[in-house]
């Protein structure tokens, strides 16, 4: 029901610079910065973050809302018609179970990428198998398999992962890892 204009915060740009492109005055920016830090902290702006200006379709020149996207999940909605009253919101996320398996040809990181998984899973594997696999000595032909859950907003991964089961074969020997919780700490059976 709204006309939407998008823009992205550029390097070395201030909130005033960004909002000036939308036609806001310095007084408007001041009102926005008066929000409590728990709702919006303009000092945490980073290049690449997105803003959207929403206007009624019959009155494009009169904005009603400014939406500032902190990351794929969290955003702040400013009610422009109500002295920039702000409300923090979240896009819903879900945990999806996935599986990845592969053979190392150059590095575990590259192999993860080649098999459509986040290379951050290689870091998770090194944390899990750190006591039994020398990940600095991984060689071509080593094999791995992971069953994990990942947090997603729509189709976009949040880079939050939890390993459900893993195996790593190096030098003809396979090691396994299955999680269990003891004293509120997640550990892995081998």
N, C-alpha and C positions, 0 to 999 in steps of 0.2 A: 504493500500500500504506500510505499515511500519511494521517492527518487533518491538514489544513493550516489554520492561522489566519494571516491577513495583517494588516499594519498599515503605516502610512506615517509617516515622520518629519515632524513638524509644525514650523512656524516657531518659533525660539527654544527648541527642545526639545533636551535632551541625550540621550546614549545611555542614561543611567540612567533618565530619564523614559520613554523608549520601552520599554525592557526591563522596567520595573516593571509596565507594562500586561500583559506576558506572565507576570508572577509571579516575575521574577528578583530576587534580593537584591543589595545593594551589593557583597557578596563575589563574587557571580557576575559582575557587571560588571567588577570588578577583574581577575578571571581573564581575561576577554575582552580587556581592554586590555593585557594582558601579551604579546599576540601581537606578533611583529616588525612594524614599520611596513611592510615589504615585503609582508606578507600583509594587514594591516588597520590603518588609521590612523584612529582615531575622531575626530581633529581635522578630517578632511575630510568629515564628515557634512554633508549638505545637505538642506533641506526637500524633501519629495516622494520621497525614496528609500524603497524598500520593504523590509520585513522579513517573513519567513515563519517560523512555528514549526511544525515537523513532529513529530507524535506518532504512536505506534503506534495503529491504529484500536481496539485492545482496551484501551488505557490512555491515553486522551486527556490525563489530568492529568500524565503523565510525558513531557516533551518529550525527543526524541532529537537533533534538529538545529535549529539556527537558521541561516537563510539570509538574508544581507544583500545586496541588489541595489544595486551601485554605479551601474550604468547598464544599458541593455538587453542588453549583451554580457557585462559582467564582474560576478561575484558571489563572495561568500565564504561557505563552508559551515563552521559551527562545530559540532563534535561535542560536544554538551552532556554526554554520558555519559563523556567522556574529557578532563576539565578544559579544556573549550573549545578543544581542538586545532582549529586552523583550516587550511583549504585553499582557495587561490584557484582559481577555475574560470572558464571562458568558454563562453557559448553559441556554437554554430557560426554563422558568417556566410558569405554567398556574394555574389559580384559578379554583378549582373544587368544586361544591356544593355537600355537603354530609348531612346526617341526622343520628343522633344517639339517641336512647332512651333506658332507662334501669331502673332497680330497685336497690337501694342501699342495699347491704347485709353486707358489712363491712365498706367500705368507698366510697365516690364518686369517688376518684382517682382510686381505684381498679375496681369499676364498669365500668368506662370509658375504662380502659384497657381490661376488659373482653368482652366489646361490640365492640372492634376493633377500638376505637377512642383514640386519644392522651389524656393522663391524663392532659395535659396542658389546655385542654378545661374546666376541673374542676376549674382551676385558673380563667379562663375567666368568668365562671359562678359565682364564688364568687365575682368577681369585679362587675358584672352586678346586682346581687341580694343582694349585701352586705347590702343594706338598708332595705331589707324585709325578708331575710332568715339568720338564725344563722347557718353558715356552721360548727361551732364547735359543734353544737348540732344535726347534721344530724343523723337520726336513720335508722335502718333496716326497709325496706319497703317504704321509701321515693322514689318517682319516678321523673324522669327528661326526658326532650325531647329537643333536639337542632337541629336547621337547621343552617348550617354554610357553609362558603366557606373556603377552605384551599389552600395554595400555595404549588405546587408540582413540582419537577423536575423529569420527568418520573413518576415512582411510589413512589418516595421517598418524604415524607413530609418535608417541610421547617420549620415547627412549627410556621408558620404565619397563624393566624385564624381570621376570622371576623364572629361574630354571627349575623345571619339574623333573628332568632326568637328563643325564649326559653321559657320553662315552667318548674316549679318545684313544686311538690306536697309533702307537709310535714304536718303531723298531720291532714289530711283530707282537707287541704286548698291549692288551687293551685294559684301560682303567675305566671304572664306572663311578658315577656320583648320583645319589638319590637323596633329596632333602628330607630332614626331620627337624623338629623343634625340641630343644631341650633348654630349660630355664629361660624361656622367652628369646632364645637365640637360634637362628636357623643354621644348622650344620649339615654335613653331607656324609652319608654312608658311602664306603667304597665297595 
